[in-house]
Amino acid sequence: GAVRNRGGYFSVAGGQFVPLRSITTESVWITADAAQLAEISRLAGTDVGALTPRVADTYTLADAAKAYERVAAGGVRGRLVLIP
């Protein structure tokens, strides 16, 4: 699967998650707070380019199955991001 056994993932979608294969799930509440985002960026080092996320591609939630198939096929360099 996309998450290994006993792995974990975060979601901004919210809602209840059914625990499967001992996978840890966490929901994250995100607000539009520029000052807070700037402080988080500073602490994470992104303001100086310390973190460079590698995003291979983005998919809508309607295309989540396509994203899963791409991961299952292997060879993806970077992360696939689902956009609500």
N, CA, C and O atoms as a Tinker XYZ file with bonds, in Angstrom:
   336  protein
     1  N      0.815000   -1.186000    0.000000    73     2
     2  CA     0.000000    0.000000    0.000000    64     1     3
     3  C      0.860000    1.251000    0.000000    63     2     4     5
     4  O      2.088000    1.178000    0.012000    81     3
     5  N      0.215000    2.365000   -0.014000    73     3     6
     6  CA     0.895000    3.655000   -0.026000    64     5     7
     7  C      1.534000    3.963000    1.321000    63     6     8     9
     8  O      2.475000    4.753000    1.391000    81     7
     9  N      1.031000    3.344000    2.400000    73     7    10
    10  CA     1.595000    3.526000    3.743000    64     9    11
    11  C      1.983000    2.151000    4.255000    63    10    12    13
    12  O      1.182000    1.217000    4.224000    81    11
    13  N      3.213000    2.034000    4.727000    73    11    14
    14  CA     3.678000    0.731000    5.210000    64    13    15
    15  C      2.965000    0.361000    6.507000    63    14    16    17
    16  O      2.421000    1.227000    7.192000    81    15
    17  N      2.970000   -0.924000    6.838000    73    15    18
    18  CA     2.407000   -1.379000    8.105000    64    17    19
    19  C      3.090000   -0.636000    9.242000    63    18    20    21
    20  O      4.305000   -0.442000    9.227000    81    19
    21  N      2.314000   -0.229000   10.215000    73    19    22
    22  CA     2.773000    0.533000   11.380000    64    21    23
    23  C      3.363000    1.886000   10.983000    63    22    24    25
    24  O      4.083000    2.494000   11.775000    81    23
    25  N      3.072000    2.368000    9.772000    73    23    26
    26  CA     3.508000    3.691000    9.326000    64    25    27
    27  C      2.537000    4.748000    9.810000    63    26    28    29
    28  O      1.770000    4.519000   10.745000    81    27
    29  N      2.572000    5.889000    9.180000    73    27    30
    30  CA     1.669000    6.962000    9.581000    64    29    31
    31  C      1.504000    7.982000    8.481000    63    30    32    33
    32  O      2.301000    8.042000    7.545000    81    31
    33  N      0.462000    8.787000    8.602000    73    31    34
    34  CA     0.249000    9.883000    7.664000    64    33    35
    35  C     -0.597000   10.961000    8.324000    63    34    36    37
    36  O     -1.300000   10.710000    9.303000    81    35
    37  N     -0.518000   12.157000    7.774000    73    35    38
    38  CA    -1.318000   13.284000    8.232000    64    37    39
    39  C     -2.335000   13.626000    7.165000    63    38    40    41
    40  O     -2.100000   13.412000    5.976000    81    39
    41  N     -3.461000   14.156000    7.592000    73    39    42
    42  CA    -4.507000   14.560000    6.656000    64    41    43
    43  C     -5.036000   15.929000    7.038000    63    42    44    45
    44  O     -5.196000   16.232000    8.220000    81    43
    45  N     -5.305000   16.744000    6.051000    73    43    46
    46  CA    -5.970000   18.020000    6.303000    64    45    47
    47  C     -7.461000   17.903000    5.982000    63    46    48    49
    48  O     -8.203000   18.877000    6.104000    81    47
    49  N     -7.892000   16.714000    5.574000    73    47    50
    50  CA    -9.290000   16.515000    5.201000    64    49    51
    51  C    -10.199000   16.390000    6.419000    63    50    52    53
    52  O    -11.395000   16.664000    6.321000    81    51
    53  N     -9.655000   15.982000    7.563000    73    51    54
    54  CA   -10.465000   15.810000    8.762000    64    53    55
    55  C    -11.296000   14.539000    8.698000    63    54    56    57
    56  O    -11.115000   13.709000    7.806000    81    55
    57  N    -12.203000   14.396000    9.646000    73    55    58
    58  CA   -13.074000   13.232000    9.667000    64    57    59
    59  C    -12.503000   12.105000   10.506000    63    58    60    61
    60  O    -11.406000   12.217000   11.054000    81    59
    61  N    -13.250000   11.027000   10.601000    73    59    62
    62  CA   -12.838000    9.852000   11.356000    64    61    63
    63  C    -12.081000    8.894000   10.445000    63    62    64    65
    64  O    -12.454000    8.695000    9.289000    81    63
    65  N    -11.021000    8.308000   10.975000    73    63    66
    66  CA   -10.224000    7.360000   10.213000    64    65    67
    67  C    -10.322000    5.990000   10.864000    63    66    68    69
    68  O    -10.271000    5.872000   12.089000    81    67
    69  N    -10.460000    4.967000   10.053000    73    67    70
    70  CA   -10.520000    3.599000   10.547000    64    69    71
    71  C     -9.097000    3.073000   10.618000    63    70    72    73
    72  O     -8.409000    3.028000    9.598000    81    71
    73  N     -8.632000    2.666000   11.822000    73    71    74
    74  CA    -7.260000    2.166000   11.930000    64    73    75
    75  C     -7.093000    0.833000   11.213000    63    74    76    77
    76  O     -7.803000   -0.130000   11.502000    81    75
    77  N     -6.164000    0.784000   10.289000    73    75    78
    78  CA    -5.862000   -0.426000    9.533000    64    77    79
    79  C     -4.375000   -0.729000    9.641000    63    78    80    81
    80  O     -3.559000    0.193000    9.618000    81    79
    81  N     -4.012000   -1.980000    9.756000    73    79    82
    82  CA    -2.621000   -2.433000    9.749000    64    81    83
    83  C     -1.744000   -1.632000   10.710000    63    82    84    85
    84  O     -0.563000   -1.414000   10.438000    81    83
    85  N     -2.315000   -1.193000   11.833000    73    83    86
    86  CA    -1.582000   -0.417000   12.843000    64    85    87
    87  C     -1.010000    0.876000   12.280000    63    86    88    89
    88  O      0.033000    1.338000   12.743000    81    87
    89  N     -1.672000    1.468000   11.292000    73    87    90
    90  CA    -1.237000    2.739000   10.710000    64    89    91
    91  C     -1.760000    3.873000   11.581000    63    90    92    93
    92  O     -2.944000    3.908000   11.915000    81    91
    93  N     -0.885000    4.792000   11.946000    73    91    94
    94  CA    -1.245000    5.952000   12.749000    64    93    95
    95  C     -1.752000    7.062000   11.844000    63    94    96    97
    96  O     -1.119000    7.389000   10.840000    81    95
    97  N     -2.892000    7.640000   12.199000    73    95    98
    98  CA    -3.432000    8.754000   11.415000    64    97    99
    99  C     -3.568000    9.977000   12.309000    63    98   100   101
   100  O     -3.901000    9.856000   13.488000    81    99
   101  N     -3.315000   11.134000   11.760000    73    99   102
   102  CA    -3.470000   12.396000   12.475000    64   101   103
   103  C     -4.128000   13.397000   11.545000    63   102   104   105
   104  O     -3.768000   13.491000   10.371000    81   103
   105  N     -5.084000   14.138000   12.061000    73   103   106
   106  CA    -5.678000   15.235000   11.300000    64   105   107
   107  C     -4.995000   16.529000   11.718000    63   106   108   109
   108  O     -4.643000   16.708000   12.884000    81   107
   109  N     -4.815000   17.410000   10.778000    73   107   110
   110  CA    -4.160000   18.687000   11.041000    64   109   111
   111  C     -5.123000   19.795000   10.661000    63   110   112   113
   112  O     -5.681000   19.784000    9.564000    81   111
   113  N     -5.326000   20.762000   11.566000    73   111   114
   114  CA    -6.186000   21.894000   11.285000    64   113   115
   115  C     -5.306000   23.041000   10.817000    63   114   116   117
   116  O     -4.390000   23.459000   11.525000    81   115
   117  N     -5.583000   23.543000    9.635000    73   115   118
   118  CA    -4.770000   24.611000    9.064000    64   117   119
   119  C     -5.620000   25.865000    8.929000    63   118   120   121
   120  O     -6.736000   25.819000    8.411000    81   119
   121  N     -5.083000   26.983000    9.399000    73   119   122
   122  CA    -5.780000   28.262000    9.270000    64   121   123
   123  C     -4.923000   29.218000    8.455000    63   122   124   125
   124  O     -3.710000   29.044000    8.341000    81   123
   125  N     -5.562000   30.212000    7.901000    73   123   126
   126  CA    -4.849000   31.223000    7.113000    64   125   127
   127  C     -4.313000   32.287000    8.063000    63   126   128   129
   128  O     -4.948000   33.324000    8.256000    81   127
   129  N     -3.170000   32.040000    8.646000    73   127   130
   130  CA    -2.550000   32.963000    9.591000    64   129   131
   131  C     -1.130000   33.234000    9.105000    63   130   132   133
   132  O     -0.229000   32.425000    9.326000    81   131
   133  N     -0.936000   34.360000    8.451000    73   131   134
   134  CA     0.355000   34.673000    7.830000    64   133   135
   135  C      1.481000   34.744000    8.850000    63   134   136   137
   136  O      2.585000   34.272000    8.581000    81   135
   137  N      1.223000   35.325000   10.013000    73   135   138
   138  CA     2.270000   35.452000   11.033000    64   137   139
   139  C      2.696000   34.078000   11.539000    63   138   140   141
   140  O      3.886000   33.810000   11.701000    81   139
   141  N      1.718000   33.213000   11.787000    73   139   142
   142  CA     2.035000   31.864000   12.259000    64   141   143
   143  C      2.791000   31.084000   11.189000    63   142   144   145
   144  O      3.758000   30.388000   11.501000    81   143
   145  N      2.367000   31.191000    9.941000    73   143   146
   146  CA     3.056000   30.504000    8.852000    64   145   147
   147  C      4.493000   30.998000    8.718000    63   146   148   149
   148  O      5.404000   30.201000    8.493000    81   147
   149  N      4.701000   32.302000    8.856000    73   147   150
   150  CA     6.053000   32.855000    8.777000    64   149   151
   151  C      6.931000   32.306000    9.898000    63   150   152   153
   152  O      8.098000   31.985000    9.672000    81   151
   153  N      6.377000   32.197000   11.107000    73   151   154
   154  CA     7.143000   31.667000   12.241000    64   153   155
   155  C      7.458000   30.184000   12.044000    63   154   156   157
   156  O      8.576000   29.748000   12.318000    81   155
   157  N      6.496000   29.420000   11.579000    73   155   158
   158  CA     6.737000   27.997000   11.316000    64   157   159
   159  C      7.803000   27.842000   10.235000    63   158   160   161
   160  O      8.690000   26.997000   10.352000    81   159
   161  N      7.717000   28.649000    9.195000    73   159   162
   162  CA     8.711000   28.602000    8.116000    64   161   163
   163  C     10.097000   28.939000    8.640000    63   162   164   165
   164  O     11.085000   28.305000    8.270000    81   163
   165  N     10.161000   29.947000    9.508000    73   163   166
   166  CA    11.453000   30.338000   10.082000    64   165   167
   167  C     12.028000   29.191000   10.911000    63   166   168   169
   168  O     13.207000   28.859000   10.784000    81   167
   169  N     11.194000   28.586000   11.759000    73   167   170
   170  CA    11.661000   27.490000   12.609000    64   169   171
   171  C     12.079000   26.274000   11.790000    63   170   172   173
   172  O     13.026000   25.576000   12.151000    81   171
   173  N     11.380000   26.022000   10.696000    73   171   174
   174  CA    11.689000   24.871000    9.845000    64   173   175
   175  C     12.871000   25.128000    8.928000    63   174   176   177
   176  O     13.407000   24.197000    8.327000    81   175
   177  N     13.279000   26.382000    8.817000    73   175   178
   178  CA    14.404000   26.707000    7.963000    64   177   179
   179  C     14.033000   26.933000    6.519000    63   178   180   181
   180  O     14.912000   27.098000    5.673000    81   179
   181  N     12.731000   26.945000    6.215000    73   179   182
   182  CA    12.331000   27.117000    4.821000    64   181   183
   183  C     12.566000   28.529000    4.320000    63   182   184   185
   184  O     12.634000   28.757000    3.112000    81   183
   185  N     12.691000   29.484000    5.242000    73   183   186
   186  CA    12.932000   30.855000    4.795000    64   185   187
   187  C     14.330000   31.012000    4.209000    63   186   188   189
   188  O     14.607000   31.995000    3.521000    81   187
   189  N     15.203000   30.063000    4.472000    73   187   190
   190  CA    16.556000   30.116000    3.901000    64   189   191
   191  C     16.792000   28.954000    2.934000    63   190   192   193
   192  O     17.923000   28.706000    2.517000    81   191
   193  N     15.731000   28.254000    2.584000    73   191   194
   194  CA    15.853000   27.165000    1.621000    64   193   195
   195  C     16.390000   25.868000    2.189000    63   194   196   197
   196  O     16.867000   25.022000    1.433000    81   195
   197  N     16.326000   25.684000    3.522000    73   195   198
   198  CA    16.850000   24.465000    4.135000    64   197   199
   199  C     16.023000   23.238000    3.761000    63   198   200   201
   200  O     16.552000   22.130000    3.677000    81   199
   201  N     14.735000   23.437000    3.537000    73   199   202
   202  CA    13.867000   22.325000    3.158000    64   201   203
   203  C     13.373000   22.538000    1.740000    63   202   204   205
   204  O     12.857000   23.600000    1.394000    81   203
   205  N     13.539000   21.516000    0.935000    73   203   206
   206  CA    13.040000   21.578000   -0.435000    64   205   207
   207  C     12.206000   20.331000   -0.685000    63   206   208   209
   208  O     12.747000   19.283000   -1.037000    81   207
   209  N     10.887000   20.433000   -0.504000    73   207   210
   210  CA    10.066000   19.245000   -0.729000    64   209   211
   211  C     10.088000   18.837000   -2.195000    63   210   212   213
   212  O     10.043000   19.681000   -3.090000    81   211
   213  N     10.156000   17.553000   -2.422000    73   211   214
   214  CA    10.143000   17.040000   -3.788000    64   213   215
   215  C      8.742000   16.514000   -4.076000    63   214   216   217
   216  O      8.344000   15.461000   -3.577000    81   215
   217  N      8.008000   17.257000   -4.882000    73   215   218
   218  CA     6.654000   16.863000   -5.268000    64   217   219
   219  C      6.709000   16.358000   -6.701000    63   218   220   221
   220  O      7.029000   17.106000   -7.625000    81   219
   221  N      6.396000   15.087000   -6.873000    73   219   222
   222  CA     6.430000   14.492000   -8.208000    64   221   223
   223  C      5.230000   14.929000   -9.034000    63   222   224   225
   224  O      5.347000   15.169000  -10.236000    81   223
   225  N      4.063000   15.032000   -8.378000    73   223   226
   226  CA     2.852000   15.403000   -9.110000    64   225   227
   227  C      1.735000   15.681000   -8.121000    63   226   228   229
   228  O      1.832000   15.321000   -6.948000    81   227
   229  N      0.671000   16.325000   -8.596000    73   227   230
   230  CA    -0.519000   16.561000   -7.782000    64   229   231
   231  C     -1.726000   15.932000   -8.469000    63   230   232   233
   232  O     -1.789000   15.841000   -9.695000    81   231
   233  N     -2.680000   15.502000   -7.648000    73   231   234
   234  CA    -3.912000   14.884000   -8.134000    64   233   235
   235  C     -5.085000   15.443000   -7.341000    63   234   236   237
   236  O     -4.943000   15.775000   -6.164000    81   235
   237  N     -6.235000   15.545000   -7.981000    73   235   238
   238  CA    -7.452000   15.880000   -7.249000    64   237   239
   239  C     -7.889000   14.647000   -6.472000    63   238   240   241
   240  O     -7.454000   13.534000   -6.765000    81   239
   241  N     -8.752000   14.849000   -5.478000    73   239   242
   242  CA    -9.253000   13.695000   -4.730000    64   241   243
   243  C    -10.007000   12.735000   -5.641000    63   242   244   245
   244  O    -10.007000   11.525000   -5.410000    81   243
   245  N    -10.642000   13.266000   -6.662000    73   243   246
   246  CA   -11.355000   12.405000   -7.614000    64   245   247
   247  C    -10.395000   11.474000   -8.355000    63   246   248   249
   248  O    -10.799000   10.409000   -8.821000    81   247
   249  N     -9.129000   11.871000   -8.464000    73   247   250
   250  CA    -8.122000   11.062000   -9.155000    64   249   251
   251  C     -7.203000   10.318000   -8.185000    63   250   252   253
   252  O     -6.109000    9.898000   -8.563000    81   251
   253  N     -7.645000   10.155000   -6.935000    73   251   254
   254  CA    -6.819000    9.484000   -5.928000    64   253   255
   255  C     -6.450000    8.065000   -6.351000    63   254   256   257
   256  O     -5.342000    7.608000   -6.068000    81   255
   257  N     -7.352000    7.370000   -7.017000    73   255   258
   258  CA    -7.054000    6.004000   -7.473000    64   257   259
   259  C     -5.902000    6.010000   -8.472000    63   258   260   261
   260  O     -5.062000    5.111000   -8.453000    81   259
   261  N     -5.856000    7.014000   -9.344000    73   259   262
   262  CA    -4.750000    7.122000  -10.304000    64   261   263
   263  C     -3.431000    7.360000   -9.570000    63   262   264   265
   264  O     -2.399000    6.798000   -9.935000    81   263
   265  N     -3.476000    8.196000   -8.536000    73   263   266
   266  CA    -2.269000    8.455000   -7.751000    64   265   267
   267  C     -1.794000    7.167000   -7.081000    63   266   268   269
   268  O     -0.601000    6.865000   -7.079000    81   267
   269  N     -2.729000    6.414000   -6.516000    73   267   270
   270  CA    -2.380000    5.153000   -5.872000    64   269   271
   271  C     -1.756000    4.188000   -6.874000    63   270   272   273
   272  O     -0.748000    3.546000   -6.579000    81   271
   273  N     -2.353000    4.086000   -8.052000    73   271   274
   274  CA    -1.818000    3.191000   -9.079000    64   273   275
   275  C     -0.400000    3.594000   -9.465000    63   274   276   277
   276  O      0.451000    2.738000   -9.708000    81   275
   277  N     -0.152000    4.882000   -9.520000    73   275   278
   278  CA     1.193000    5.349000   -9.873000    64   277   279
   279  C      2.201000    4.967000   -8.794000    63   278   280   281
   280  O      3.311000    4.534000   -9.104000    81   279
   281  N      1.818000    5.125000   -7.532000    73   279   282
   282  CA     2.710000    4.732000   -6.434000    64   281   283
   283  C      2.930000    3.225000   -6.454000    63   282   284   285
   284  O      4.056000    2.755000   -6.291000    81   283
   285  N      1.854000    2.469000   -6.653000    73   283   286
   286  CA     1.949000    1.005000   -6.657000    64   285   287
   287  C      2.838000    0.502000   -7.786000    63   286   288   289
   288  O      3.498000   -0.528000   -7.645000    81   287
   289  N      2.860000    1.218000   -8.901000    73   287   290
   290  CA     3.695000    0.815000  -10.037000    64   289   291
   291  C      5.177000    1.010000   -9.741000    63   290   292   293
   292  O      6.025000    0.394000  -10.385000    81   291
   293  N      5.490000    1.859000   -8.773000    73   291   294
   294  CA     6.881000    2.100000   -8.392000    64   293   295
   295  C      7.547000    3.143000   -9.262000    63   294   296   297
   296  O      7.013000    3.557000  -10.291000    81   295
   297  N      8.717000    3.557000   -8.831000    73   295   298
   298  CA     9.522000    4.484000   -9.603000    64   297   299
   299  C      9.202000    5.955000   -9.403000    63   298   300   301
   300  O      9.780000    6.804000  -10.082000    81   299
   301  N      8.288000    6.283000   -8.481000    73   299   302
   302  CA     7.961000    7.691000   -8.239000    64   301   303
   303  C      9.070000    8.316000   -7.403000    63   302   304   305
   304  O      9.398000    7.821000   -6.325000    81   303
   305  N      9.636000    9.390000   -7.900000    73   303   306
   306  CA    10.661000   10.128000   -7.154000    64   305   307
   307  C     10.005000   11.388000   -6.620000    63   306   308   309
   308  O      9.683000   12.299000   -7.382000    81   307
   309  N      9.810000   11.439000   -5.320000    73   307   310
   310  CA     9.103000   12.547000   -4.692000    64   309   311
   311  C      7.737000   12.081000   -4.215000    63   310   312   313
   312  O      7.416000   10.894000   -4.256000    81   311
   313  N      6.958000   13.019000   -3.771000    73   311   314
   314  CA     5.641000   12.710000   -3.217000    64   313   315
   315  C      4.539000   13.076000   -4.194000    63   314   316   317
   316  O      4.666000   14.007000   -4.989000    81   315
   317  N      3.471000   12.328000   -4.113000    73   315   318
   318  CA     2.270000   12.668000   -4.853000    64   317   319
   319  C      1.336000   13.363000   -3.866000    63   318   320   321
   320  O      1.102000   12.856000   -2.769000    81   319
   321  N      0.811000   14.504000   -4.246000    73   319   322
   322  CA    -0.010000   15.317000   -3.357000    64   321   323
   323  C     -1.452000   15.284000   -3.842000    63   322   324   325
   324  O     -1.735000   15.527000   -5.015000    81   323
   325  N     -2.372000   14.974000   -2.906000    73   323   326
   326  CA    -3.800000   15.001000   -3.222000    64   325   327
   327  C     -4.352000   16.367000   -2.839000    63   326   328   329
   328  O     -4.166000   16.829000   -1.714000    81   327
   329  N     -5.034000   17.009000   -3.786000    73   327   330
   330  CA    -5.592000   18.339000   -3.579000    64   329   331
   331  C     -7.106000   18.220000   -3.427000    63   330   332   333
   332  O     -7.778000   17.714000   -4.325000    81   331
   333  N     -7.659000   18.690000   -2.278000    73   331   334
   334  CA    -9.124000   18.615000   -2.106000    64   333   335
   335  C     -9.852000   19.522000   -3.081000    63   334   336
   336  O    -11.082000   19.578000   -3.071000    81   335
